[in-house]
């Protein structure tokens, strides 16, 4: 019966059905139907949400994945499907809840771990991120992103030596992956700065700029190095270069450009760039809305 059902599904386009969600609900409600067949019916549509960000489609699909959670409560795939839809529509608390449930049922799915790391980073829950990455190291000792996220969490918690150890391992794994290696090195520069080894930190930032002279995040991080030293003129110069290199579309760069203007006693310019950061989408700091509302710098 399941084979016949799968074959029939190939002859009926999901997207062409008059009411595709309603048509699938009876199928999804049946406990006897293998969950893999149900997931296969909606997987192309989940991919479409990933490509388009279609929140209306995602909401419709969540009706089905919520049924999966109820009908197949012990199958990790049901919660992973919901988690992905919440993740793709930036509903991070709900995504986190589903990913944690998924991993409690099946802790061998690395993509779920990595998505959870991203969510915890976005929520700035550094304690949880550090704990989860340490757990993941036992299952995935050769995955560089586990060590990168662990280094990030350790750095945010000022556990500088632990951060350096994690980043050293990440750097070895990503030695042939230039994009990820740059992420590791930029974070290493911040860690060295946290250890008050400023010459070494600046050398790392300059090394990255030598590797990727047009990378706006490298310019941003170098600018923030000077910002934290209260060298606002040099910070401004490097942040302007970051904007010219494409940073004018990156929320955190726009926001920090506003921070520099505020320190230079140009609050109207600061507000202009904070507002631009908010309009550009997600990616700003947790203080961004408060900065705009109060017209004041918070860090």
N, C-alpha and C positions, 0 to 999 in steps of 0.2 A: 504493500500500500504506500509506503514511504517512497519507494522508487517511482511509482506511478505519479505520486504527488509532485515529486521533483521534476519529472518529465513534463507534466502538465504546466508547471510554473514557467518553464522555458517558452511555452507558447502563448503566455499571457504577460504582456509588458506591464510592470509595476507602474510606470509613469503614465501609461495610456488608460489605466482603469479609471472609471468614473469616480469611484471612492475607494482608492487602494487601501487605506487604513481599515475602513469598515470591512472590506473584503478579506483582509488577513486576520482580523480579530478572532473569528471562529477557529482558524488553524492554530493561532498562538495560544488559545485557551486549552487546547487538547494536550493533556499530560503525556499521552502515548506517542506523540509525534516527537522525533528526535530534535533536540534543540539546534543541531547543526543545520538541519533543513530550514528551520525558521530563521536563523541568522543569515543563511545564504540568500533568503528572500529580501532582506533589508540591507545587506552589506553594500551593494552598489549605491544605495541611497545615502548611506552614512558617508561613503566616499564623496558623494556629490555635496553633502554638507561641508565636508572638509575642504573641497575646492571652492565652494561658493559662499560659505558662511550663512546659508539660508536658514534663518532662525524659525521660520514658519514650518519648513519641512522637518527641522530638528524636533520641534514641539510635537508634530504629528507622529514621528518615529518613536518618541519617548512614550507615547501611549502603548506602543507594542513592546518596547523593552521593559516597561514597568510590569506588563503582563508576564513577560519572561521571568522577571525576578520573583513573582508570586508563584508561577507554575513550576519553575525550576530553581527553588531556593538554595539548592546545594551545588549549583553549577556556576563556576566563576564567569563563564562567558556571558551569562545574563547580566551580571553587574558591570562587566567590562564594557558591554555595548552601551549601557546607560551612561557609564562614566565617560566614554568617548564623546557622546552627544553633549553632555554637560560641559566637558572640556572644550569642545569645538565652539560652543556658544558662550564661553567665558563665564559659566556658572560654577566658579571654582570650589566653593564650599560643598556643593552637591557632587561635583566630580571627585573631590577628595574622599568623600564618604563612600562613594561607589568603588573607587580604586582600592581603598583600604579593605573593603569587604571582599573584593576580588582576590587580593593577595592573601587574605585569611583563608580562602578556599583553594588557591593555587598560587604559590609564591615563586613559580618558575617562568613567569611571563615577563621578560625584561622590558618590553614596551610599556607595560602597565607601571612598572617601577619608575621608568624614566618620566612618564607623564606625571606620576605622583611627585617626583622630585621637582618638576617644573611648577606644579601647583603650590607646593610648600615654599618654594622660592618666591613666587608671586605673593603669597600670603605673609612672607617674611617670618615664617615660623622656623627659626633657625635651629632650635632645640630638636624639633621633630625631624627636620631635614637631616641633621647630623645623625640622629638615631637610626633613621630609615636607611641612610646610605651605609652606615656601619653594618646593618643587617644584610643589605644587598651584597656587600663585599664577600660574604660567605658563599653566596650563590653564584656571583659573577665576578670573580677575581681578575678577569682580563678585560673588563669593560671600563674604558677610560672615563666615561661620564660619571660613573659612580664616585671615582676619586675626585673629579672636578667639582661635583656638587658637594662632596664632603669637605673639600678644601674651602669652598665658598662659605659653607655653614660654620666651619671652624674659625675662619677669618672674621665673620660677623660676630662670633662669640669671643673674639680676641684670644683664641687658642692658637697663637701664631705658630708655634713649633709643630703642632699637629697639622695645621694648614700646610706648612711647607712640606711635611712628609707626604701628605696626600697629593699635593701638586707635583712633587717629584715623580711619583708613580704615574700620575696622569700624563705628564710630559713624556715619559718613556713610551707609554702606550700610543700617544698621539704624535710621535716623532715624525711620522710621514703624512700627517693630516694637518696641513698648514692652517686651515681655518680654526680647528679646535686647539691647535698648539698656541695660536695667538691668544685665545681665551685663557689658556693656562698661564701664559707669560704675563698677561695684563694683571691677572689676579695675583700672581707671584710678586709683581711690582708693588701692589697694595700691601701684601703681607710684609714684605721687606720694609716698607714705609712704617707699618705698624710696629715693627721691631726697632724703629729709629735708625735703620741702616739706610739713610737717605741717598748716599752716593750709589749704593748697589741698586736701590729702587729706581733711581733716575736712569741708570745704565740699562735696566731691563726695559723701561718705557722707550728709550731711544733704540734699543735693539728691535723692538716690535715695529717701530716706525720705519726702521731700515728694511724690515721684511715686507711691510705693507704700508708704503708711504701715503696711500690714498684711503686708508681705513678710517672712517669717521670716529669709530669707538676708540681706536688707539689715540687719536688726537684728543678726544674727549677725556680719556683717562689721564693723559699727560697734562691737560689743562687743569684737571681737578687736583693733580699733584701740586701744582703751583697755587691753586685756590686754597688748599689746606695749609700751605706755607704763608698765606695772606699776601702772595704776590699776584694781586688781582690784574695788573696790567698784562702780565705774561699769560695768565689764565685766560684773559679775554682774547688775546691774540691767537692762542691755540684753539679756543672754542669757535672763533670766527672761521678758522680753517676747517674745523669739523663740520660746521654748517655748510660751507662751500663744497665739501666733499660728499654731501648727501645727508648730513645730519639734520637738515631742516625738516626732515620727515620723521625723525626719531624723537619720541616724547621726552626721554630723559635728557637728551642733549639740549633741546629747547628749554626745558625746565632749568637745567643748571646754568644755561646762558643767562636766564633771568636772575638766578641767584647771584651771579657775578655782577650784573648791573645793579642789583640791590646793594651789594657791598660797595659799589662805586658811587653810591648815593644817587642812583637814578631809578627811583621806585616806579615811575611811569613806564620805563623801558622794561623793568623786571616784570610788571604786570602784563605787559604786551606779550612777552615770551612765555610766561606761565600760562596765559590763556591759549596761546598757540599750541603749547604742549598738550593741554587738555583736549583741544579740538583735533589733534593728530591721532588720537586713539589711546589705547592702553599702553602702559609702559612707564608712566611717570611714578614718582615716589608716593608714599602714603600721605605725604604732607601737601600734595599739589592743590587739592580742593581748598584746604584751609589757607594756603598762601593767597589764593585768588580771593577767597571770601574776606579775609582780614587785611589784604594788601600788605602783607608782612612776611618776612622770611622765617621759616621754621626748618630746623634740621635735626 
